[in-house]
Amino acid sequence: MSGGATLLQIVSGSVLAVLARAVTGVRPIWAGAAPNGGQRIYYANHASHGDFILVATCLTPFERARTAAVAGADYWGSGRVRQFISRRLLRTVLVERNWVERTADPMQVMLDALDVGESLIFFPEGTRNMTEEPLLRFRSGLYNLALSRPDVELVPCWIENMSRVLPKGAVLPIPLLCRVVFGAPVTLTEGEDRREFLDRARQALLALAPRKDGNS
């Protein structure tokens, strides 16, 4: 993994951004953080395979070219077509989620990507949320990243409606308006407990979700 996108990935990212805007009309809401050129970990809710495309679409072309999505190798690394999409067309960092069979430490894979200048799109729930709950419990990855790389900003971003645009099992997207709301960066405080930090980071993300009365 290099610190920047290949020409093919830049072109693919631009094409996907145009298509994502055409289908979803997505617009970023910079509620607590604005593009600043710094290295970041964008952590988001996860309910669709299109989630990371929507977040990347909201970034500037410069930021998009150096931002990779953390994705499960068990899905995106299986089969030649998915491997070509994830490794050649998209900006992905593939991690092995099966701790019994994995050959590389997922945390080290992500840290290696950060060390060469990548920003990351990260889903702290660890898997797609197929429940009625707005967010699943956060796994430890976000805390470990914050502890290991305190100089990298952690920016919560709430993805709205993408699960309806590209639900599980769907091949073609359904045109619906979407938003991505970017909140204020979350910082791990000195001596903060893992569970306390994860609860606080989760609440920061939930606070960006639209209220049931339709207001954000």
C-alpha positions as CSV (number, residue, x, y, z in Angstrom):
1,M,0.0,0.0,0.0
2,S,1.5,3.3,-1.1
3,G,0.6,6.7,0.3
4,G,-1.4,7.7,-2.8
5,A,-3.8,6.4,-5.3
6,T,-2.9,5.0,-8.7
7,L,-4.1,6.7,-11.9
8,L,-6.7,4.0,-12.3
9,Q,-7.9,4.5,-8.7
10,I,-8.1,8.3,-9.2
11,V,-10.2,7.9,-12.4
12,S,-12.4,5.2,-10.8
13,G,-12.9,7.3,-7.7
14,S,-13.9,10.3,-9.8
15,V,-16.4,8.2,-11.9
16,L,-17.9,6.6,-8.7
17,A,-18.2,10.1,-7.2
18,V,-20.2,11.3,-10.2
19,L,-22.4,8.2,-10.2
20,A,-23.0,8.5,-6.4
21,R,-24.0,12.1,-6.7
22,A,-26.3,11.3,-9.6
23,V,-28.1,8.4,-7.7
24,T,-28.1,9.9,-4.2
25,G,-27.6,13.7,-4.6
26,V,-25.3,13.3,-1.6
27,R,-24.1,16.4,0.1
28,P,-21.6,16.7,2.9
29,I,-22.7,18.5,6.1
30,W,-19.5,19.7,7.8
31,A,-21.1,20.2,11.2
32,G,-18.0,20.0,13.3
33,A,-15.0,19.4,11.0
34,A,-14.1,20.9,7.6
35,P,-11.5,19.6,5.1
36,N,-8.1,20.7,6.3
37,G,-5.6,18.6,4.4
38,G,-4.7,16.7,7.6
39,Q,-4.5,12.9,8.0
40,R,-7.7,11.5,9.4
41,I,-9.7,8.4,10.3
42,Y,-13.3,8.9,9.3
43,Y,-15.3,6.5,11.4
44,A,-18.9,5.9,10.4
45,N,-22.1,3.8,10.8
46,H,-22.2,0.8,8.4
47,A,-25.3,-0.7,6.8
48,S,-24.4,-1.0,3.1
49,H,-21.5,-2.0,0.8
50,G,-21.8,1.5,-0.7
51,D,-21.1,3.4,2.6
52,F,-17.4,4.0,2.0
53,I,-18.1,5.2,-1.6
54,L,-20.5,7.8,-0.2
55,V,-18.0,9.1,2.4
56,A,-15.2,9.2,-0.3
57,T,-17.5,11.1,-2.6
58,C,-17.9,13.9,0.0
59,L,-14.1,14.4,0.2
60,T,-12.1,16.8,-2.0
61,P,-10.3,15.1,-4.9
62,F,-7.0,15.6,-3.1
63,E,-8.3,13.9,0.1
64,R,-10.1,11.2,-1.8
65,A,-6.8,10.3,-3.6
66,R,-5.2,9.5,-0.3
67,T,-8.1,8.0,1.7
68,A,-8.7,4.3,1.8
69,A,-11.6,2.3,3.2
70,V,-10.9,-0.5,5.7
71,A,-12.8,-3.5,4.4
72,G,-13.1,-7.2,5.3
73,A,-10.8,-9.4,3.3
74,D,-13.2,-12.3,3.7
75,Y,-15.6,-10.5,1.4
76,W,-13.6,-8.1,-0.8
77,G,-10.6,-10.5,-1.1
78,S,-12.6,-13.5,-2.2
79,G,-12.9,-14.2,-5.9
80,R,-11.1,-12.5,-8.8
81,V,-13.8,-9.9,-9.5
82,R,-13.9,-8.6,-5.9
83,Q,-10.2,-8.7,-5.7
84,F,-9.9,-6.6,-8.9
85,I,-12.5,-4.1,-7.6
86,S,-11.0,-3.7,-4.1
87,R,-7.3,-3.8,-5.0
88,R,-7.2,-2.1,-8.4
89,L,-10.3,0.1,-8.7
90,L,-11.1,1.1,-5.1
91,R,-9.0,2.5,-2.3
92,T,-9.2,-0.3,0.2
93,V,-7.1,-1.6,3.1
94,L,-8.2,-5.3,3.5
95,V,-8.1,-6.8,7.0
96,E,-8.8,-10.4,8.0
97,R,-11.6,-10.6,10.5
98,N,-11.4,-14.3,11.3
99,W,-8.9,-14.4,14.1
100,V,-8.4,-18.2,13.8
101,E,-7.5,-18.2,10.1
102,R,-5.9,-14.8,9.6
103,T,-2.3,-14.5,8.5
104,A,-1.8,-10.8,9.3
105,D,-2.7,-8.7,12.3
106,P,-5.5,-6.4,11.2
107,M,-4.3,-3.6,13.5
108,Q,-0.8,-3.7,12.0
109,V,-2.2,-3.6,8.5
110,M,-4.1,-0.4,9.3
111,L,-1.2,1.2,11.1
112,D,1.1,0.4,8.1
113,A,-1.4,2.3,5.9
114,L,-1.4,5.3,8.3
115,D,2.4,5.3,8.4
116,V,2.6,5.8,4.7
117,G,0.3,8.8,4.8
118,E,-3.1,7.2,4.2
119,S,-6.3,8.5,5.8
120,L,-8.8,5.8,6.5
121,I,-12.6,5.3,6.4
122,F,-13.3,3.0,9.3
123,F,-16.4,1.2,10.5
124,P,-16.1,0.6,14.3
125,E,-19.1,-1.7,14.4
126,G,-16.9,-4.3,12.6
127,T,-19.7,-5.5,10.3
128,R,-22.8,-4.2,8.6
129,N,-25.7,-3.4,10.9
130,M,-28.7,-5.4,9.8
131,T,-30.7,-4.7,13.0
132,E,-33.2,-2.1,14.0
133,E,-30.7,-0.5,16.3
134,P,-29.1,2.7,15.0
135,L,-25.6,1.5,15.9
136,L,-24.1,-1.8,17.1
137,R,-21.6,-1.9,19.9
138,F,-18.2,-0.6,18.9
139,R,-15.4,-3.1,18.8
140,S,-11.9,-2.2,20.1
141,G,-10.3,-1.2,16.8
142,L,-11.1,2.5,17.1
143,Y,-9.6,2.7,20.6
144,N,-6.5,0.9,19.5
145,L,-6.0,3.2,16.5
146,A,-6.5,6.3,18.7
147,L,-4.0,4.9,21.3
148,S,-1.4,4.0,18.7
149,R,-1.7,7.1,16.5
150,P,-2.8,10.0,18.7
151,D,-1.7,12.6,16.1
152,V,-4.4,11.3,13.5
153,E,-7.8,13.1,13.8
154,L,-10.8,10.8,14.5
155,V,-13.8,12.3,12.7
156,P,-17.3,10.8,13.2
157,C,-19.5,10.8,10.1
158,W,-23.1,9.7,10.0
159,I,-24.2,8.2,6.7
160,E,-27.9,8.7,6.1
161,N,-30.1,6.6,3.8
162,M,-27.4,4.5,2.1
163,S,-28.9,1.3,3.5
164,R,-32.0,2.1,1.5
165,V,-30.1,3.0,-1.7
166,L,-28.1,-0.2,-1.7
167,P,-29.7,-2.7,0.7
168,K,-28.2,-6.1,1.3
169,G,-28.5,-8.4,-1.8
170,A,-29.3,-5.5,-4.2
171,V,-27.3,-5.2,-7.4
172,L,-28.6,-1.9,-8.7
173,P,-29.0,1.2,-6.4
174,I,-32.3,2.8,-5.7
175,P,-32.2,6.6,-6.3
176,L,-32.8,8.3,-2.9
177,L,-31.4,11.5,-1.3
178,C,-28.5,10.9,1.1
179,R,-26.3,13.0,3.4
180,V,-23.1,12.4,5.2
181,V,-22.8,14.5,8.4
182,F,-19.2,15.1,9.6
183,G,-18.9,15.9,13.3
184,A,-16.2,17.4,15.5
185,P,-13.0,15.3,16.0
186,V,-12.9,12.9,19.0
187,T,-9.7,12.7,21.0
188,L,-8.6,10.0,23.4
189,T,-7.8,11.7,26.7
190,E,-4.8,10.7,28.8
191,G,-5.6,7.6,30.9
192,E,-9.1,7.2,29.4
193,D,-10.5,3.7,29.8
194,R,-11.1,1.7,26.6
195,R,-14.8,1.2,27.2
196,E,-15.3,4.9,28.3
197,F,-13.7,6.1,25.1
198,L,-15.7,3.8,22.9
199,D,-18.9,4.8,24.5
200,R,-18.0,8.5,24.1
201,A,-17.0,8.0,20.4
202,R,-20.2,6.1,19.8
203,Q,-22.3,8.8,21.3
204,A,-20.5,11.4,19.2
205,L,-21.6,9.5,16.1
206,L,-25.1,8.9,17.3
207,A,-25.5,12.7,17.9
208,L,-25.1,13.3,14.2
209,A,-28.0,11.0,13.2
210,P,-31.3,12.6,12.2
211,R,-33.9,12.8,14.9
212,K,-37.2,11.0,14.4
213,D,-39.0,14.3,13.8
214,G,-37.0,14.6,10.6
215,N,-34.6,17.3,11.9
216,S,-30.8,16.8,12.2
